[in-house]
Amino acid sequence: MITHTHFDNRLQIVVQVAESIGSVIDEKHDTYRRIHDVEGISGTFTVKVRDILFKTLARDVFFKVLQLDKEEIDRTRSACPTCINNILSIIKRSELEISLRVMDILQKKNLPSSCEYVGYDESSQSMIAFMRKSATIKTQQVCQFFPIYLGPFDDVCEVEQRCFAITFPDAKKPILATWHLAECIGVVGFDKIHKIGFLFHVDKNAHFQKALLQFQMHLRTLYSQLFFDVRLFGGFIDDLSYFNQMSMVDSVLQDLYQHRDSDIRFNILPQKNIVSLRSIDVKKDSYWSRSIRLARSICIDTRLEDPLNTLQSYEPALFPDSRFHKRMHTKEEAISFENSDDTTMTLSYSFAE
């Protein structure tokens, strides 16, 4: 009897499955027209979306996963029920990551996409993928996004709503990330000389000017002069006023411009929203397609040579230890926070820690 070690390499399975599905979609996207109409998914929205259903034989995907070496294939694995069950179990547990990797693969081929589900269909013994084609609301449509951060969670400092953080390449957490920027403004900056990065997540109640003063006081203990390139993300294009008839973006910009002549200066670069949203769209739908979620997130890795021009997208749901999951399971707490009169922005991480 021929024996072998059962295959259960999670990362390799996830990567190979994503590559297999991505290849099928890349080859067939111009000709595949099987439309799946959906209305009221999970009760989160009532508008109609249209998805394209792609299928590929599961055995072809399994073979690619198990083909560790093209020159020397352990063919006993292709028929091993334990190996196949391991693959199916990992696919089920890693559905989100596989979907995001498929999207990343397609975008690199200039095919923006939003993969809303990947899985195994036992009846046809096929791998299936639901790819968003269209939607009657902006938040469910397909859009481009920055490359997706898929690295270790331990390297990331998550910047939650009404918080800010500072870091640098050699810090314990050299990456700053935030997500779901609807009306909130993400303010991200980097000093090229001193290699210092920061990220603010400013909501409508935040006292951004006060947080900037705290930010500057913190840095002045270590540096005499700093010069940050800064980009803004998020906000609504129909934001009428929260601050004296000013949009949130304009209010944040005004606060930054007030420090032009200080020892810590900000060079404001053009706003770089990949997709614009209106408040009316977000009020109708708080779920969002996977590509919109990515497009309205920020991840800056200060270890990169030019962090502001190599920004990444961030999906917190990928990481079991993310603060995202805590907020998702305490909705009363989240609502209370949203309605709070507390304007204080919290420094959640600094390189001094």
C-alpha positions as CSV (number, residue, x, y, z in Angstrom):
1,M,0.0,0.0,0.0
2,I,1.3,3.5,-1.0
3,T,1.0,6.0,1.8
4,H,1.6,9.7,1.9
5,T,1.3,12.7,4.2
6,H,-2.2,14.2,3.9
7,F,-2.1,17.6,2.3
8,D,-3.4,20.4,4.5
9,N,-1.3,23.5,3.7
10,R,-3.9,26.2,4.2
11,L,-2.0,29.1,2.5
12,Q,-1.1,27.0,-0.5
13,I,-4.6,25.7,-0.9
14,V,-6.0,29.3,-0.7
15,V,-3.5,30.7,-3.2
16,Q,-3.9,27.8,-5.7
17,V,-7.8,27.8,-5.5
18,A,-7.8,31.6,-6.1
19,E,-5.4,31.3,-9.0
20,S,-7.5,28.6,-10.6
21,I,-10.8,30.5,-10.3
22,G,-9.1,33.7,-11.4
23,S,-7.8,32.0,-14.5
24,V,-11.2,30.7,-15.5
25,I,-12.8,34.2,-15.0
26,D,-10.0,35.8,-17.0
27,E,-10.5,33.4,-19.9
28,K,-14.3,33.6,-19.9
29,H,-15.2,37.1,-18.7
30,D,-16.0,38.3,-22.2
31,T,-18.3,35.3,-23.1
32,Y,-19.8,34.1,-19.9
33,R,-23.2,35.5,-19.5
34,R,-25.0,33.3,-16.8
35,I,-26.7,36.1,-14.8
36,H,-27.9,35.5,-11.2
37,D,-30.4,38.2,-10.0
38,V,-30.4,38.8,-6.3
39,E,-32.7,41.0,-4.2
40,G,-32.4,41.8,-0.5
41,I,-29.3,39.8,0.3
42,S,-29.2,39.1,4.1
43,G,-31.9,41.8,4.5
44,T,-29.2,44.5,4.4
45,F,-30.6,46.2,1.2
46,T,-33.6,46.0,-1.0
47,V,-32.2,47.0,-4.3
48,K,-31.4,44.5,-7.0
49,V,-27.9,43.3,-7.9
50,R,-26.8,41.2,-10.8
51,D,-24.0,38.7,-10.4
52,I,-22.3,36.5,-13.0
53,L,-22.0,32.8,-11.9
54,F,-18.8,31.2,-13.0
55,K,-18.1,27.5,-12.7
56,T,-15.1,25.3,-13.1
57,L,-14.7,21.6,-12.4
58,A,-13.6,21.0,-8.8
59,R,-11.3,18.1,-9.8
60,D,-9.3,20.5,-12.0
61,V,-8.8,22.9,-9.0
62,F,-8.0,20.0,-6.7
63,F,-5.4,18.7,-9.1
64,K,-3.7,22.0,-9.3
65,V,-3.6,22.3,-5.5
66,L,-2.1,18.9,-5.1
67,Q,0.4,19.2,-7.9
68,L,3.2,20.4,-5.7
69,D,5.9,19.6,-8.2
70,K,5.2,19.5,-11.9
71,E,8.0,17.1,-12.5
72,E,7.2,14.7,-9.7
73,I,3.5,14.4,-8.8
74,D,2.3,12.3,-6.0
75,R,-0.7,10.9,-7.9
76,T,-2.0,9.1,-4.8
77,R,-3.1,12.4,-3.4
78,S,-5.5,13.2,-6.2
79,A,-7.8,10.3,-5.1
80,C,-7.3,10.6,-1.3
81,P,-10.6,11.4,0.4
82,T,-8.8,12.9,3.4
83,C,-6.8,15.3,1.2
84,I,-9.9,16.3,-0.7
85,N,-11.9,16.9,2.5
86,N,-9.0,19.0,3.9
87,I,-9.1,21.1,0.8
88,L,-12.9,21.6,1.0
89,S,-12.8,22.4,4.6
90,I,-10.1,25.1,4.1
91,I,-12.1,26.5,1.1
92,K,-15.1,26.9,3.3
93,R,-13.2,28.5,6.2
94,S,-11.2,30.8,3.9
95,E,-14.0,31.9,1.5
96,L,-13.4,35.6,2.1
97,E,-9.6,35.4,1.6
98,I,-10.0,33.3,-1.6
99,S,-12.5,35.8,-3.0
100,L,-10.2,38.8,-2.2
101,R,-7.3,37.0,-3.8
102,V,-9.4,36.3,-6.9
103,M,-10.2,40.1,-7.1
104,D,-6.5,41.0,-6.6
105,I,-5.5,38.6,-9.4
106,L,-8.1,40.1,-11.8
107,Q,-7.3,43.7,-11.0
108,K,-3.6,43.1,-11.8
109,K,-4.9,42.0,-15.2
110,N,-6.9,45.3,-15.5
111,L,-10.2,43.5,-14.8
112,P,-11.8,45.3,-11.8
113,S,-14.1,42.9,-10.0
114,S,-16.1,42.2,-6.9
115,C,-16.2,38.5,-6.0
116,E,-19.1,38.2,-3.6
117,Y,-18.9,34.5,-2.9
118,V,-16.6,31.5,-3.7
119,G,-17.5,27.9,-2.8
120,Y,-18.0,24.3,-3.7
121,D,-21.2,23.1,-5.4
122,E,-21.6,19.4,-4.5
123,S,-24.4,18.8,-7.0
124,S,-22.3,19.7,-10.0
125,Q,-18.9,19.0,-8.3
126,S,-17.8,22.4,-9.3
127,M,-16.1,25.4,-7.8
128,I,-18.4,28.4,-8.2
129,A,-17.8,32.2,-7.9
130,F,-20.4,34.9,-7.9
131,M,-18.9,38.0,-9.6
132,R,-20.8,41.3,-9.4
133,K,-22.0,42.5,-12.7
134,S,-24.2,45.5,-11.8
135,A,-26.3,47.0,-9.1
136,T,-28.9,49.7,-8.8
137,I,-27.1,51.4,-5.9
138,K,-23.5,52.7,-5.9
139,T,-22.4,50.9,-2.7
140,Q,-23.1,47.5,-4.4
141,Q,-21.3,48.2,-7.6
142,V,-17.8,47.1,-8.9
143,C,-14.9,49.5,-8.6
144,Q,-11.1,49.5,-8.5
145,F,-9.2,49.4,-5.2
146,F,-5.6,49.5,-4.0
147,P,-3.8,46.2,-3.8
148,I,-5.1,44.2,-0.8
149,Y,-3.0,43.8,2.3
150,L,-2.7,40.0,3.0
151,G,0.3,40.0,5.3
152,P,0.5,39.2,9.1
153,F,-2.0,40.8,11.4
154,D,0.6,41.3,14.1
155,D,2.3,43.9,11.9
156,V,-0.8,46.1,11.8
157,C,-2.1,48.8,14.1
158,E,-5.8,49.2,13.4
159,V,-7.0,52.8,13.7
160,E,-10.6,52.7,14.7
161,Q,-13.1,55.5,14.3
162,R,-12.2,58.7,16.2
163,C,-8.6,57.4,16.8
164,F,-5.2,58.1,15.3
165,A,-1.8,56.4,15.3
166,I,1.9,57.1,14.6
167,T,4.5,54.6,13.5
168,F,7.7,54.0,11.6
169,P,9.5,51.1,9.7
170,D,11.2,49.5,12.7
171,A,8.3,49.8,15.1
172,K,6.5,46.7,16.4
173,K,3.6,47.6,14.2
174,P,4.9,49.4,11.1
175,I,1.6,49.3,9.3
176,L,-1.5,51.5,10.0
177,A,-4.9,50.6,8.6
178,T,-8.5,51.7,8.8
179,W,-11.7,50.8,7.0
180,H,-15.3,51.6,6.1
181,L,-14.7,55.3,5.4
182,A,-18.2,56.5,4.7
183,E,-18.7,60.1,5.9
184,C,-15.6,59.7,8.0
185,I,-12.3,61.1,6.7
186,G,-9.1,59.2,6.7
187,V,-6.0,61.4,7.0
188,V,-2.8,59.6,6.1
189,G,0.7,61.1,6.1
190,F,4.4,60.3,5.8
191,D,7.6,62.1,6.5
192,K,10.1,60.9,3.9
193,I,13.2,62.1,5.8
194,H,12.4,60.6,9.2
195,K,10.3,57.7,7.9
196,I,7.4,58.5,10.2
197,G,3.8,57.7,9.2
198,F,0.4,58.6,10.7
199,L,-3.2,57.8,10.2
200,F,-6.3,59.6,11.6
201,H,-9.9,58.3,11.3
202,V,-12.0,61.5,11.7
203,D,-15.7,61.2,12.3
204,K,-18.3,64.0,12.5
205,N,-17.9,64.3,16.3
206,A,-14.1,64.2,16.4
207,H,-12.2,67.3,17.6
208,F,-9.5,67.0,14.9
209,Q,-7.8,70.3,15.8
210,K,-7.3,69.1,19.4
211,A,-6.0,65.7,18.2
212,L,-3.5,67.5,15.9
213,L,-2.1,69.4,18.9
214,Q,-1.7,66.2,20.8
215,F,-0.1,64.6,17.8
216,Q,2.4,67.5,17.5
217,M,3.2,67.6,21.2
218,H,4.0,63.8,21.1
219,L,6.4,64.3,18.2
220,R,8.1,67.4,19.5
221,T,9.6,65.4,22.3
222,L,11.7,63.6,19.7
223,Y,12.0,65.9,16.6
224,S,12.5,69.6,16.1
225,Q,11.1,69.7,12.5
226,L,9.0,67.4,10.5
227,F,7.4,67.7,7.0
228,F,4.6,65.3,6.1
229,D,3.0,64.6,2.7
230,V,-0.7,64.1,3.4
231,R,-3.6,62.5,1.6
232,L,-7.3,62.5,2.5
233,F,-9.8,59.8,1.8
234,G,-13.5,59.2,2.4
235,G,-16.3,61.7,3.0
236,F,-19.5,62.2,0.9
237,I,-19.7,64.3,-2.2
238,D,-23.1,65.6,-1.0
239,D,-21.9,66.4,2.5
240,L,-23.6,69.8,3.2
241,S,-22.3,70.7,6.6
242,Y,-21.3,69.5,10.0
243,F,-18.9,72.4,10.7
244,N,-20.2,75.9,10.1
245,Q,-21.5,75.2,6.6
246,M,-18.2,73.4,5.7
247,S,-17.9,69.8,4.5
248,M,-15.9,67.4,6.7
249,V,-13.2,67.4,4.1
250,D,-12.9,71.2,4.0
251,S,-12.9,71.3,7.8
252,V,-10.1,68.8,8.1
253,L,-8.1,70.7,5.4
254,Q,-8.6,74.0,7.2
255,D,-7.2,72.4,10.4
256,L,-4.2,71.1,8.5
257,Y,-3.5,74.4,6.8
258,Q,-3.4,76.2,10.1
259,H,-0.1,74.5,10.7
260,R,1.7,75.5,7.5
261,D,4.2,77.7,9.4
262,S,4.8,75.5,12.4
263,D,7.7,73.2,13.0
264,I,5.5,70.2,12.0
265,R,4.1,71.0,8.6
266,F,1.7,69.3,6.2
267,N,2.0,69.2,2.4
268,I,-1.6,68.4,1.2
269,L,-1.6,66.2,-1.8
270,P,-4.7,65.8,-4.0
271,Q,-7.5,63.8,-2.5
272,K,-7.4,60.2,-3.8
273,N,-10.8,58.6,-3.3
274,I,-11.1,55.7,-5.8
275,V,-14.9,55.8,-5.6
276,S,-17.1,58.7,-4.5
277,L,-20.2,58.0,-2.4
278,R,-23.3,60.1,-1.5
279,S,-24.8,60.0,1.9
280,I,-28.1,58.9,0.4
281,D,-26.5,55.7,-1.0
282,V,-24.9,54.8,2.4
283,K,-28.2,55.4,4.2
284,K,-29.9,52.9,2.0
285,D,-27.1,50.2,2.3
286,S,-24.5,49.8,5.1
287,Y,-23.2,46.4,3.8
288,W,-21.4,47.4,0.6
289,S,-19.9,45.2,-2.1
290,R,-16.5,43.7,-1.4
291,S,-14.8,46.0,-3.9
292,I,-16.4,49.1,-2.5
293,R,-15.4,48.0,1.0
294,L,-11.8,47.8,-0.1
295,A,-11.9,51.1,-2.0
296,R,-13.0,52.9,1.1
297,S,-10.2,51.6,3.3
298,I,-6.6,52.6,3.8
299,C,-3.5,50.7,4.7
300,I,0.0,52.4,4.8
301,D,3.1,50.3,5.2
302,T,5.9,52.6,6.4
303,R,8.5,50.0,5.5
304,L,7.9,50.6,1.8
305,E,10.1,53.0,-0.2
306,D,7.2,55.4,-1.0
307,P,4.3,54.5,1.3
308,L,1.9,57.2,0.1
309,N,2.2,56.1,-3.5
310,T,2.0,52.4,-2.6
311,L,-1.1,52.4,-0.4
312,Q,-3.0,49.2,0.1
313,S,-6.6,48.3,0.8
314,Y,-7.6,46.6,4.1
315,E,-10.3,44.1,5.0
316,P,-10.4,43.6,8.7
317,A,-12.8,40.7,8.5
318,L,-9.9,38.6,7.2
319,F,-8.2,38.7,10.6
320,P,-9.8,36.8,13.6
321,D,-8.1,39.2,16.1
322,S,-9.3,42.4,14.4
323,R,-11.2,44.9,16.4
324,F,-13.8,44.8,13.6
325,H,-15.2,41.6,15.0
326,K,-15.6,43.1,18.5
327,R,-17.6,46.0,17.2
328,M,-19.7,43.7,15.0
329,H,-20.8,41.8,18.0
330,T,-21.6,44.8,20.2
331,K,-24.0,46.9,18.1
332,E,-25.5,48.7,21.1
333,E,-22.0,49.8,22.1
334,A,-21.3,51.0,18.5
335,I,-24.6,52.9,18.4
336,S,-23.8,54.5,21.7
337,F,-20.4,55.5,20.4
338,E,-21.8,57.0,17.3
339,N,-24.2,59.2,19.3
340,S,-21.6,60.1,21.9
341,D,-20.8,63.8,22.7
342,D,-17.2,62.8,23.4
343,T,-15.1,64.6,20.8
344,T,-11.7,63.2,22.0
345,M,-9.6,61.4,19.4
346,T,-7.6,58.6,21.0
347,L,-3.9,57.9,20.2
348,S,-4.1,54.2,19.7
349,Y,-0.5,53.5,18.9
350,S,2.8,55.3,18.7
351,F,6.3,54.2,17.8
352,A,7.4,54.9,21.4
353,E,5.4,51.8,22.6
